[in-house]
Structures are given as C-alpha cells and as structure tokens.
Amino acid sequence: MREIVFDTETTGLNPAAGDRMVEIGCIEIFNRVETGRHFHAYFNPERDMPPEAEAVHGLSTIFLSDKPRFLEKVEELLEFIEDSPLVAHNASFDFGFLNFELGRCGKPAVCITRMRDTLALARTRHPGAKHSLDALCMRFGIDRSHRVKHGALLDAQLLAQVYVELTGGRQIGLGLVADAGSITVQDSSRPVTVREPRPPRPHAAAEEELARHRAFISRLANPLWARIPGVL
C-alpha cells in the first residue's frame, strides 16, 4: 500500500477566518517503508504572518514574500499525492486547510475517507497518555533533537516513523507473501520487492542414509536409550 504522511504550517487556526497554509511537507511510504520520495513547498499566503504563528514555525512575512502561491504548486502537489491515503497528526486540521486551499483553486476536495489520523490512533492505542508528536517520538525512541521549531517536512518525517510504530512497528511485513514478483516504486531509488516464497525442501532421509545410521548406532556400547524399556 502506498500512503502519504504529511504536515502543514499555517498563519493560524481557522481558514474560514482568513488563515492560510504557508508550508506543506509530504513523505511517501510503501508498505510502511519510506521510499525516499517527498514533496515540500512554502507558499506566499498573500497576507501578513501573525507573531504568534511565526513563533511556532519561524516563517516570517518577509521569508514567504517571494515564495509561490498555492495555486502555482497545486498541480505538482496533486500529482505527488495521487489517490493515496493521507496520514496526518490531528488530521482534521491539516485536511481542513488542504481542502480550503484546493477549493480556492477550483480543485475538488480530498475525500475524508482517505484520512488517517495518528492522533486518534494514538489515543486508541495509549489511552490516558500524552499524544503530541514530541510525546510520541519520546515513547518510541525517535530522535527529535533537531526539532527546534515546527516545520512541515521535518514533522512529516518524524510522523512517518511514529505511524510505523503505531501500526505494528518495523516488522509489520514479516507475514507470508501470496503474490510473487517485484514492485518498483515510481521514481524511487530503492525498489520495494515482493519475493516469491521458496518451495519446501525434501526433508525425509533416504534409505541409504537410514542404513548408515543403523550401522553407526549398532556400534555404540550400552547406549542410554537401550536401557529404557520400550524405546527400541
């Protein structure tokens, strides 16, 4: 299964009140394995950045002033995510901004059925615990030391590792494979291969081997099993 783990940074909390998306980071995973492909972009929100939002992600009005508008990158983004399920932390927030920006461009909204919310998943798996991205990284031993401020691509990379742990860990794919063949992820430098199971090897001893074994044990003096009634 191909999935996209993504995160966004914004000017605030409510797109209906005029807040805009200013950054998106997407990580491609295939059968819970990162492929190395990603999509990352900053956007000019065409408005000022509130100080409280800048304090969270460090993206200033000046920094974003020469960045493309969402409209200019939307086709590239849609080409990357395709129709894959989209994984996010507190996913309704990120979906809300993504679909708002798509609507402004006249594009169809991403169907809510494609949403995978790691916050809801974490609450189910670990009720009563802390469920922030930092807390989950700490729980699973994921290094977040380079996360000084929020950043869409960095947070998506961390979330991809958290998602793997929440859905069974790195050994999720150790089951038997029914279909043989090889699948190469598009434009990936690391092909993901599904290998054909090996046929069972013959394990019964040949008559010649059995005869040699009988000849060998016949030379043993007073073996232990000969002292136990009913063994031979």
GROMACS elastic network, one bead per residue, 0.5 to 0.9 nm:
[ bonds ]
;  ai    aj funct       b0    kb
    1    29     6  0.81971   500
    1    30     6  0.55530   500
    1    31     6  0.50784   500
    1    32     6  0.79389   500
    1    84     6  0.84210   500
    1    85     6  0.89741   500
    2    28     6  0.71864   500
    2    29     6  0.58786   500
    2    31     6  0.64742   500
    2    32     6  0.82108   500
    2    84     6  0.61071   500
    2    85     6  0.74892   500
    2   185     6  0.89121   500
    3    27     6  0.83850   500
    3    28     6  0.60901   500
    3    29     6  0.53870   500
    3    30     6  0.63385   500
    3    31     6  0.80215   500
    3    32     6  0.80307   500
    3    81     6  0.83281   500
    3    84     6  0.53207   500
    3    85     6  0.51240   500
    3    86     6  0.60974   500
    3    87     6  0.72021   500
    4    26     6  0.62230   500
    4    27     6  0.55632   500
    4    29     6  0.62173   500
    4    30     6  0.87693   500
    4    38     6  0.88560   500
    4    80     6  0.89319   500
    4    81     6  0.65053   500
    4    84     6  0.65078   500
    4    85     6  0.62843   500
    4    87     6  0.59826   500
    4    88     6  0.87113   500
    4   160     6  0.87153   500
    5    25     6  0.82642   500
    5    26     6  0.55997   500
    5    27     6  0.50894   500
    5    28     6  0.65285   500
    5    29     6  0.74821   500
    5    85     6  0.85419   500
    5    86     6  0.58319   500
    5    88     6  0.59596   500
    5   116     6  0.89300   500
    5   156     6  0.59252   500
    5   157     6  0.78511   500
    5   159     6  0.71033   500
    5   160     6  0.59211   500
    5   163     6  0.84908   500
    6    24     6  0.70885   500
    6    25     6  0.54479   500
    6    27     6  0.62290   500
    6    28     6  0.88315   500
    6    86     6  0.69529   500
    6    87     6  0.61431   500
    6    88     6  0.55307   500
    6    89     6  0.84381   500
    6    94     6  0.83880   500
    6   152     6  0.74216   500
    6   153     6  0.75990   500
    6   155     6  0.80911   500
    6   156     6  0.50583   500
    6   157     6  0.83157   500
    6   159     6  0.80730   500
    6   160     6  0.83912   500
    7    23     6  0.82694   500
    7    24     6  0.57760   500
    7    25     6  0.54794   500
    7    26     6  0.67523   500
    7    87     6  0.85901   500
    7    88     6  0.61510   500
    7    89     6  0.75731   500
    7    91     6  0.86980   500
    7    94     6  0.67165   500
    7   151     6  0.81994   500
    7   153     6  0.68838   500
    7   154     6  0.87453   500
    7   155     6  0.65052   500
    7   156     6  0.53579   500
    7   159     6  0.85631   500
    8    21     6  0.68243   500
    8    22     6  0.75022   500
    8    23     6  0.54819   500
    8    25     6  0.65357   500
    8    26     6  0.89752   500
    8    93     6  0.89658   500
    8    94     6  0.61011   500
    8    97     6  0.81949   500
    8    98     6  0.83592   500
    8   151     6  0.78897   500
    8   152     6  0.50910   500
    8   153     6  0.82845   500
    8   155     6  0.88090   500
    8   156     6  0.86780   500
    9    12     6  0.85523   500
    9    20     6  0.87528   500
    9    21     6  0.59770   500
    9    22     6  0.56603   500
    9    24     6  0.65408   500
    9    25     6  0.89830   500
    9    53     6  0.88904   500
    9    57     6  0.71267   500
    9    59     6  0.89027   500
    9    94     6  0.85759   500
    9   150     6  0.78126   500
    9   151     6  0.69502   500
    9   152     6  0.59908   500
   10    13     6  0.73876   500
   10    15     6  0.89512   500
   10    19     6  0.68968   500
   10    20     6  0.55440   500
   10    22     6  0.51132   500
   10    23     6  0.68736   500
   10    45     6  0.87012   500
   10    49     6  0.89274   500
   10    53     6  0.74299   500
   10    57     6  0.86751   500
   10    97     6  0.81632   500
   11    14     6  0.87666   500
   11    15     6  0.88733   500
   11    18     6  0.87661   500
   11    19     6  0.52941   500
   11    20     6  0.55435   500
   11    21     6  0.65590   500
   11    22     6  0.69140   500
   11    45     6  0.79655   500
   11    47     6  0.88343   500
   11    48     6  0.82452   500
   11    49     6  0.58030   500
   11    50     6  0.65151   500
   11    52     6  0.88197   500
   11    53     6  0.57037   500
   11    54     6  0.77550   500
   12    15     6  0.77088   500
   12    18     6  0.85659   500
   12    19     6  0.53183   500
   12    20     6  0.72452   500
   12    21     6  0.85478   500
   12    49     6  0.86786   500
   12    50     6  0.77043   500
   12    52     6  0.84351   500
   12    53     6  0.61441   500
   13    17     6  0.85391   500
   13    19     6  0.67211   500
   13    20     6  0.88189   500
   13    93     6  0.80038   500
   13    97     6  0.89625   500
   14    17     6  0.54283   500
   14    18     6  0.69413   500
   14    19     6  0.55798   500
   14    20     6  0.81752   500
   14    93     6  0.87758   500
   14    96     6  0.85744   500
   14    97     6  0.80599   500
   15    18     6  0.51679   500
   15    20     6  0.58830   500
   15    21     6  0.82916   500
   15    96     6  0.76279   500
   15    97     6  0.62131   500
   15   100     6  0.68172   500
   15   101     6  0.86816   500
   16    19     6  0.70099   500
   16   100     6  0.82113   500
   18    47     6  0.89526   500
   19    45     6  0.83110   500
   19    47     6  0.87306   500
   19    97     6  0.85955   500
   20    44     6  0.89810   500
   20    45     6  0.57185   500
   20    46     6  0.85645   500
   20    47     6  0.84359   500
   20    97     6  0.71536   500
   20   100     6  0.85925   500
   20   101     6  0.76930   500
   21    24     6  0.76852   500
   21    42     6  0.86516   500
   21    43     6  0.70656   500
   21    44     6  0.85684   500
   21    45     6  0.67140   500
   21    70     6  0.81558   500
   21    97     6  0.63389   500
   21    98     6  0.75912   500
   21   101     6  0.74546   500
   22    41     6  0.82991   500
   22    42     6  0.55359   500
   22    44     6  0.63304   500
   22    45     6  0.59459   500
   22    59     6  0.81661   500
   22    64     6  0.77331   500
   22    69     6  0.88869   500
   22    70     6  0.83361   500
   23    40     6  0.75595   500
   23    41     6  0.57042   500
   23    43     6  0.58686   500
   23    44     6  0.89573   500
   23    59     6  0.89880   500
   23   151     6  0.79629   500
   23   152     6  0.61901   500
   23   153     6  0.84743   500
   24    39     6  0.78872   500
   24    40     6  0.57539   500
   24    41     6  0.56635   500
   24    42     6  0.67146   500
   24    43     6  0.84663   500
   24   151     6  0.85924   500
   24   152     6  0.53277   500
   24   153     6  0.68151   500
   24   156     6  0.89763   500
   25    38     6  0.73783   500
   25    39     6  0.58128   500
   25    41     6  0.67679   500
   25    42     6  0.89481   500
   25   151     6  0.81848   500
   25   154     6  0.76532   500
   25   155     6  0.79814   500
   25   156     6  0.61528   500
   25   157     6  0.84980   500
   26    37     6  0.86259   500
   26    38     6  0.53904   500
   26    40     6  0.62994   500
   26    77     6  0.89659   500
   26    80     6  0.86291   500
   26    81     6  0.80851   500
   26   152     6  0.79810   500
   26   153     6  0.64940   500
   26   156     6  0.62979   500
   26   157     6  0.81771   500
   27    34     6  0.73361   500
   27    35     6  0.82954   500
   27    36     6  0.77169   500
   27    37     6  0.64524   500
   27    39     6  0.67770   500
   27    40     6  0.88151   500
   27   153     6  0.77642   500
   27   156     6  0.63578   500
   27   157     6  0.65120   500
   27   160     6  0.72483   500
   28    33     6  0.84216   500
   28    34     6  0.60136   500
   28    35     6  0.60593   500
   28    36     6  0.70769   500
   28    37     6  0.56292   500
   28    38     6  0.58929   500
   28    39     6  0.85069   500
   28    80     6  0.87941   500
   28    81     6  0.83349   500
   28   160     6  0.87436   500
   29    32     6  0.55471   500
   29    33     6  0.50611   500
   29    35     6  0.56225   500
   29    36     6  0.81562   500
   29    37     6  0.82673   500
   29   160     6  0.78072   500
   30    33     6  0.51523   500
   30    34     6  0.63634   500
   30    35     6  0.65960   500
   30   185     6  0.78068   500
   30   192     6  0.77274   500
   31    34     6  0.84652   500
   31   172     6  0.86305   500
   31   173     6  0.75351   500
   31   192     6  0.87284   500
   32   160     6  0.83483   500
   32   161     6  0.88917   500
   32   163     6  0.82092   500
   32   164     6  0.58791   500
   32   167     6  0.85606   500
   32   169     6  0.86987   500
   32   170     6  0.77590   500
   32   172     6  0.79089   500
   32   173     6  0.83728   500
   33   160     6  0.88589   500
   33   164     6  0.80444   500
   33   170     6  0.82279   500
   33   192     6  0.86572   500
   34    37     6  0.77272   500
   34   160     6  0.77823   500
   34   161     6  0.87879   500
   35    38     6  0.85400   500
   35   185     6  0.74521   500
   35   188     6  0.62944   500
   35   189     6  0.77470   500
   35   190     6  0.63968   500
   35   191     6  0.80453   500
   35   192     6  0.81291   500
   36   188     6  0.67659   500
   36   189     6  0.74681   500
   36   190     6  0.76380   500
   37   187     6  0.78555   500
   37   188     6  0.64983   500
   37   189     6  0.86654   500
   38    80     6  0.81939   500
   38   153     6  0.84679   500
   39    76     6  0.86315   500
   39    77     6  0.71357   500
   39    80     6  0.70383   500
   39    81     6  0.87504   500
   39   153     6  0.81965   500
   40    77     6  0.86711   500
   40   152     6  0.79342   500
   40   153     6  0.63555   500
   41    67     6  0.86880   500
   41    68     6  0.85777   500
   41    70     6  0.89019   500
   41    73     6  0.79221   500
   41    77     6  0.88813   500
   41   152     6  0.89620   500
   41   153     6  0.87761   500
   42    64     6  0.71456   500
   42    67     6  0.62336   500
   42    68     6  0.72242   500
   42    69     6  0.83655   500
   42    70     6  0.83941   500
   43    46     6  0.88096   500
   43    64     6  0.65104   500
   43    65     6  0.85291   500
   43    66     6  0.86989   500
   43    67     6  0.53808   500
   43    68     6  0.53103   500
   43    69     6  0.50709   500
   43    70     6  0.56755   500
   43    73     6  0.85335   500
   44    47     6  0.79257   500
   44    61     6  0.82955   500
   44    63     6  0.88765   500
   44    64     6  0.50773   500
   44    65     6  0.56880   500
   44    66     6  0.69314   500
   44    67     6  0.51008   500
   44    68     6  0.56765   500
   44    70     6  0.73633   500
   45    48     6  0.76755   500
   45    49     6  0.83330   500
   45    61     6  0.85841   500
   45    64     6  0.75394   500
   45    65     6  0.82094   500
   45    67     6  0.89123   500
   45    68     6  0.89834   500
   45    69     6  0.68321   500
   45    70     6  0.80287   500
   46    61     6  0.89554   500
   46    64     6  0.88760   500
   46    65     6  0.78134   500
   46    69     6  0.79049   500
   47    61     6  0.77168   500
   48    60     6  0.82182   500
   48    61     6  0.55547   500
   48    62     6  0.89229   500
   49    52     6  0.84725   500
   49    53     6  0.68390   500
   49    54     6  0.64754   500
   49    59     6  0.77884   500
   49    60     6  0.60522   500
   49    61     6  0.52764   500
   50    53     6  0.54300   500
   50    54     6  0.63259   500
   50    55     6  0.87569   500
   50    60     6  0.86072   500
   50    61     6  0.86884   500
   51    54     6  0.50265   500
   51    55     6  0.61236   500
   51    56     6  0.88707   500
   51    60     6  0.84452   500
   52    55     6  0.51718   500
   52    56     6  0.68057   500
   53    56     6  0.52696   500
   53    57     6  0.66818   500
   53    58     6  0.78076   500
   53    59     6  0.81697   500
   54    57     6  0.54194   500
   54    59     6  0.53741   500
   54    60     6  0.59832   500
   54    61     6  0.87048   500
   55    58     6  0.55794   500
   55    59     6  0.82111   500
   55   149     6  0.82738   500
   56    59     6  0.84509   500
   56   149     6  0.61716   500
   56   150     6  0.61108   500
   56   151     6  0.89581   500
   57    60     6  0.88075   500
   57   149     6  0.53245   500
   57   151     6  0.60273   500
   57   152     6  0.87981   500
   58   149     6  0.68793   500
   58   150     6  0.78260   500
   58   151     6  0.85109   500
   59    62     6  0.83641   500
   59    63     6  0.63914   500
   59    64     6  0.69907   500
   60    63     6  0.51608   500
   60    64     6  0.63205   500
   60    65     6  0.85311   500
   61    64     6  0.53020   500
   61    65     6  0.59620   500
   62    65     6  0.51569   500
   62    66     6  0.78765   500
   63    66     6  0.70591   500
   63    67     6  0.78235   500
   64    67     6  0.52173   500
   64    68     6  0.84029   500
   65    68     6  0.84503   500
   68    71     6  0.79641   500
   68    72     6  0.60607   500
   68    73     6  0.71853   500
   69    72     6  0.54128   500
   69    73     6  0.70489   500
   69    74     6  0.89102   500
   70    73     6  0.53611   500
   70    74     6  0.58696   500
   70   101     6  0.71276   500
   70   102     6  0.85328   500
   70   105     6  0.82355   500
   71    74     6  0.53229   500
   71    75     6  0.80452   500
   71   101     6  0.81842   500
   71   102     6  0.82888   500
   71   104     6  0.82359   500
   71   105     6  0.59719   500
   72    75     6  0.75829   500
   72    76     6  0.85483   500
   73    76     6  0.54181   500
   73    77     6  0.62763   500
   73    78     6  0.87890   500
   74    77     6  0.50415   500
   74    78     6  0.61104   500
   74    79     6  0.85044   500
   74   101     6  0.88863   500
   74   102     6  0.76376   500
   74   105     6  0.80637   500
   74   107     6  0.88972   500
   75    78     6  0.51416   500
   75    79     6  0.60513   500
   75    80     6  0.86045   500
   76    79     6  0.51460   500
   76    80     6  0.63345   500
   76    81     6  0.89176   500
   77    80     6  0.51789   500
   77    81     6  0.63510   500
   77    82     6  0.84866   500
   78    81     6  0.53105   500
   78    82     6  0.57747   500
   78    83     6  0.85780   500
   79    82     6  0.53625   500
   81    84     6  0.60751   500
   81    85     6  0.83924   500
   81    86     6  0.79622   500
   82    85     6  0.89883   500
   83    86     6  0.87959   500
   83   110     6  0.87740   500
   83   114     6  0.81475   500
   84   114     6  0.71571   500
   85   113     6  0.81412   500
   85   115     6  0.61330   500
   85   116     6  0.69450   500
   86    91     6  0.86586   500
   86   114     6  0.58229   500
   86   115     6  0.52386   500
   86   116     6  0.59223   500
   86   117     6  0.85602   500
   87    91     6  0.71178   500
   87   114     6  0.83319   500
   87   115     6  0.61352   500
   87   117     6  0.59787   500
   87   118     6  0.69925   500
   87   159     6  0.86418   500
   87   160     6  0.83466   500
   87   163     6  0.81703   500
   88    92     6  0.83616   500
   88    93     6  0.88972   500
   88    94     6  0.70587   500
   88    95     6  0.84218   500
   88   115     6  0.76551   500
   88   116     6  0.63757   500
   88   117     6  0.54198   500
   88   118     6  0.61270   500
   88   119     6  0.80512   500
   88   156     6  0.78945   500
   88   159     6  0.76170   500
   88   160     6  0.89939   500
   89    92     6  0.84370   500
   89    93     6  0.84739   500
   89    94     6  0.80633   500
   89   116     6  0.83630   500
   89   117     6  0.55697   500
   89   119     6  0.51996   500
   89   120     6  0.82568   500
   89   132     6  0.84804   500
   89   133     6  0.76404   500
   89   159     6  0.74995   500
   90    93     6  0.59750   500
   90    94     6  0.72553   500
   90   117     6  0.59038   500
   90   118     6  0.68376   500
   90   119     6  0.52717   500
   90   120     6  0.74006   500
   91    94     6  0.52467   500
   91    95     6  0.59038   500
   91    96     6  0.82833   500
   91   115     6  0.68590   500
   91   116     6  0.69466   500
   91   118     6  0.75177   500
   91   119     6  0.76575   500
   91   120     6  0.88379   500
   92    95     6  0.50534   500
   92    96     6  0.58186   500
   92    97     6  0.86886   500
   92   112     6  0.87184   500
   92   115     6  0.81590   500
   92   117     6  0.78058   500
   93    96     6  0.51408   500
   93    97     6  0.65789   500
   93    98     6  0.87379   500
   94    97     6  0.53383   500
   94    98     6  0.60783   500
   94    99     6  0.85303   500
   95    99     6  0.58775   500
   95   100     6  0.82538   500
   95   110     6  0.76921   500
   95   112     6  0.79857   500
   95   115     6  0.78888   500
   96    99     6  0.54267   500
   96   100     6  0.60694   500
   96   101     6  0.87125   500
   97   101     6  0.61821   500
   97   102     6  0.85509   500
   98   101     6  0.53154   500
   98   102     6  0.62027   500
   98   103     6  0.86129   500
   98   109     6  0.80558   500
   98   110     6  0.79964   500
   99   103     6  0.59813   500
   99   104     6  0.85909   500
   99   107     6  0.85575   500
   99   108     6  0.78746   500
   99   110     6  0.62786   500
  100   103     6  0.50883   500
  100   104     6  0.63725   500
  100   105     6  0.88821   500
  100   109     6  0.78769   500
  101   104     6  0.51189   500
  101   105     6  0.65603   500
  101   106     6  0.88761   500
  101   107     6  0.86048   500
  102   105     6  0.51544   500
  102   106     6  0.63416   500
  102   108     6  0.65993   500
  102   109     6  0.62372   500
  102   110     6  0.84348   500
  103   107     6  0.54282   500
  103   108     6  0.65793   500
  103   109     6  0.66126   500
  104   107     6  0.74937   500
  105   108     6  0.89174   500
  108   111     6  0.86677   500
  109   112     6  0.86491   500
  110   113     6  0.84995   500
  110   114     6  0.73885   500
  110   115     6  0.86916   500
  111   114     6  0.58302   500
  111   115     6  0.76727   500
  112   115     6  0.53782   500
  112   116     6  0.89809   500
  113   116     6  0.83002   500
  116   120     6  0.86088   500
  116   121     6  0.84001   500
  117   120     6  0.54892   500
  117   121     6  0.63378   500
  117   122     6  0.87258   500
  118   122     6  0.58804   500
  118   123     6  0.84585   500
  118   159     6  0.82756   500
  118   162     6  0.82562   500
  118   163     6  0.65799   500
  118   166     6  0.78225   500
  119   122     6  0.51256   500
  119   123     6  0.62253   500
  119   124     6  0.86843   500
  119   131     6  0.64954   500
  119   132     6  0.77554   500
  119   133     6  0.86447   500
  120   123     6  0.51442   500
  120   124     6  0.63168   500
  120   125     6  0.87368   500
  121   124     6  0.51874   500
  121   125     6  0.62159   500
  121   126     6  0.84814   500
  121   163     6  0.89369   500
  121   166     6  0.72252   500
  121   167     6  0.86512   500
  122   125     6  0.50639   500
  122   126     6  0.56763   500
  122   127     6  0.75550   500
  122   129     6  0.87256   500
  122   130     6  0.89105   500
  122   131     6  0.63385   500
  122   136     6  0.82207   500
  122   166     6  0.68782   500
  123   126     6  0.52964   500
  123   128     6  0.74244   500
  123   129     6  0.76309   500
  123   130     6  0.85179   500
  123   131     6  0.68641   500
  124   127     6  0.58020   500
  125   166     6  0.76032   500
  126   129     6  0.58102   500
  126   130     6  0.83486   500
  126   131     6  0.82624   500
  127   130     6  0.84827   500
  127   131     6  0.89939   500
  128   131     6  0.87927   500
  129   135     6  0.87120   500
  130   135     6  0.59185   500
  130   136     6  0.75136   500
  131   134     6  0.80276   500
  131   135     6  0.58701   500
  131   136     6  0.59943   500
  132   135     6  0.50876   500
  132   136     6  0.61995   500
  132   137     6  0.85737   500
  133   136     6  0.51684   500
  133   137     6  0.61188   500
  133   138     6  0.86093   500
  133   155     6  0.80612   500
  133   158     6  0.79590   500
  133   159     6  0.71061   500
  133   162     6  0.81354   500
  134   137     6  0.51527   500
  134   138     6  0.62696   500
  134   139     6  0.86958   500
  134   144     6  0.73712   500
  135   138     6  0.50936   500
  135   139     6  0.61923   500
  135   140     6  0.88053   500
  136   140     6  0.62454   500
  136   141     6  0.84098   500
  136   142     6  0.82250   500
  136   159     6  0.88879   500
  136   162     6  0.67204   500
  137   140     6  0.53407   500
  137   141     6  0.58755   500
  137   143     6  0.69388   500
  137   144     6  0.68676   500
  137   158     6  0.74153   500
  137   159     6  0.82745   500
  137   161     6  0.83367   500
  137   162     6  0.65309   500
  138   141     6  0.51267   500
  138   142     6  0.61849   500
  138   143     6  0.77781   500
  138   144     6  0.81586   500
  139   142     6  0.78223   500
  140   161     6  0.88305   500
  140   162     6  0.72058   500
  140   165     6  0.70960   500
  142   158     6  0.75087   500
  142   161     6  0.74354   500
  142   162     6  0.77734   500
  143   146     6  0.78944   500
  143   158     6  0.83007   500
  144   147     6  0.54327   500
  144   148     6  0.86765   500
  144   158     6  0.74222   500
  145   148     6  0.74543   500
  146   149     6  0.87323   500
  146   154     6  0.88648   500
  147   150     6  0.68016   500
  147   151     6  0.79825   500
  147   154     6  0.74558   500
  147   155     6  0.80638   500
  148   151     6  0.89485   500
  150   154     6  0.77442   500
  150   155     6  0.68300   500
  151   154     6  0.54261   500
  151   155     6  0.57907   500
  151   156     6  0.83489   500
  152   155     6  0.52517   500
  152   156     6  0.60231   500
  152   157     6  0.86347   500
  153   156     6  0.50630   500
  153   157     6  0.62200   500
  153   158     6  0.87317   500
  154   157     6  0.50899   500
  154   158     6  0.63221   500
  154   159     6  0.85360   500
  155   158     6  0.50797   500
  155   159     6  0.59334   500
  155   160     6  0.85024   500
  156   160     6  0.60321   500
  156   161     6  0.87845   500
  157   160     6  0.52232   500
  157   161     6  0.67977   500
  157   162     6  0.89354   500
  158   161     6  0.53779   500
  158   162     6  0.63993   500
  158   163     6  0.87271   500
  159   163     6  0.59206   500
  159   164     6  0.85391   500
  160   163     6  0.50940   500
  160   164     6  0.63715   500
  160   165     6  0.88538   500
  161   164     6  0.52382   500
  161   165     6  0.65158   500
  161   166     6  0.87924   500
  161   169     6  0.88648   500
  162   165     6  0.51614   500
  162   166     6  0.61602   500
  162   167     6  0.86716   500
  162   169     6  0.88459   500
  163   166     6  0.50071   500
  163   167     6  0.61406   500
  163   168     6  0.87608   500
  163   169     6  0.84227   500
  164   167     6  0.52817   500
  164   168     6  0.64280   500
  164   169     6  0.52130   500
  164   170     6  0.65454   500
  164   172     6  0.84429   500
  165   168     6  0.55005   500
  165   170     6  0.69436   500
  166   169     6  0.67312   500
  167   172     6  0.77602   500
  168   171     6  0.71020   500
  168   172     6  0.53715   500
  169   172     6  0.58384   500
  170   173     6  0.77231   500
  171   174     6  0.57717   500
  172   175     6  0.77204   500
  173   176     6  0.84514   500
  173   177     6  0.89593   500
  174   177     6  0.86096   500
  176   197     6  0.74508   500
  177   180     6  0.72833   500
  177   194     6  0.73174   500
  177   195     6  0.73777   500
  177   196     6  0.70891   500
  177   197     6  0.67036   500
  178   196     6  0.78327   500
  178   197     6  0.78689   500
  179   194     6  0.76009   500
  179   195     6  0.81610   500
  179   196     6  0.69836   500
  179   197     6  0.87865   500
  180   194     6  0.62293   500
  180   195     6  0.57090   500
  180   197     6  0.75196   500
  181   193     6  0.73419   500
  181   194     6  0.57673   500
  181   195     6  0.60979   500
  181   196     6  0.65334   500
  182   191     6  0.82705   500
  182   192     6  0.72406   500
  182   194     6  0.52015   500
  182   195     6  0.68090   500
  182   196     6  0.89497   500
  183   191     6  0.68345   500
  183   192     6  0.57212   500
  183   193     6  0.53314   500
  183   194     6  0.66122   500
  184   187     6  0.84244   500
  184   188     6  0.73586   500
  184   189     6  0.89660   500
  184   190     6  0.77057   500
  184   192     6  0.54083   500
  184   193     6  0.68248   500
  185   188     6  0.53802   500
  185   189     6  0.83177   500
  185   190     6  0.76220   500
  185   191     6  0.58748   500
  185   192     6  0.64995   500
  186   189     6  0.88057   500
  186   191     6  0.86417   500
  187   190     6  0.89118   500
  188   191     6  0.64957   500
  188   192     6  0.89935   500
  195   198     6  0.88554   500
  196   199     6  0.89782   500
  198   201     6  0.84737   500
  200   203     6  0.86800   500
  202   205     6  0.86891   500
  205   208     6  0.81544   500
  205   209     6  0.60880   500
  205   210     6  0.65175   500
  206   209     6  0.52267   500
  206   210     6  0.63842   500
  206   211     6  0.87784   500
  207   210     6  0.50191   500
  207   211     6  0.61833   500
  207   212     6  0.87060   500
  208   211     6  0.51204   500
  208   212     6  0.63522   500
  208   213     6  0.86974   500
  209   212     6  0.51698   500
  209   213     6  0.62308   500
  209   214     6  0.87395   500
  210   213     6  0.50322   500
  210   214     6  0.62400   500
  210   215     6  0.86598   500
  211   214     6  0.51532   500
  211   215     6  0.62282   500
  211   216     6  0.86335   500
  212   215     6  0.50869   500
  212   216     6  0.61676   500
  212   217     6  0.88414   500
  213   216     6  0.50533   500
  213   217     6  0.63440   500
  213   218     6  0.85646   500
  214   217     6  0.54137   500
  214   218     6  0.61134   500
  214   219     6  0.89668   500
  215   218     6  0.52332   500
  215   219     6  0.68854   500
  216   219     6  0.56565   500
  216   220     6  0.73131   500
  217   220     6  0.52983   500
  217   221     6  0.87622   500
  217   223     6  0.84113   500
  218   221     6  0.80587   500
  220   223     6  0.60866   500
  222   225     6  0.84769   500
  222   226     6  0.66274   500
  222   227     6  0.76079   500
  223   226     6  0.55044   500
  223   227     6  0.71827   500
  224   227     6  0.55150   500
  224   228     6  0.72378   500
  225   228     6  0.54462   500
  225   229     6  0.83563   500
  225   231     6  0.63089   500
  225   232     6  0.74312   500
  226   229     6  0.73900   500
  226   230     6  0.87690   500
  226   231     6  0.69372   500
  226   232     6  0.65662   500
  227   231     6  0.83941   500
  228   231     6  0.59368   500
  228   232     6  0.81867   500
  229   232     6  0.74837   500
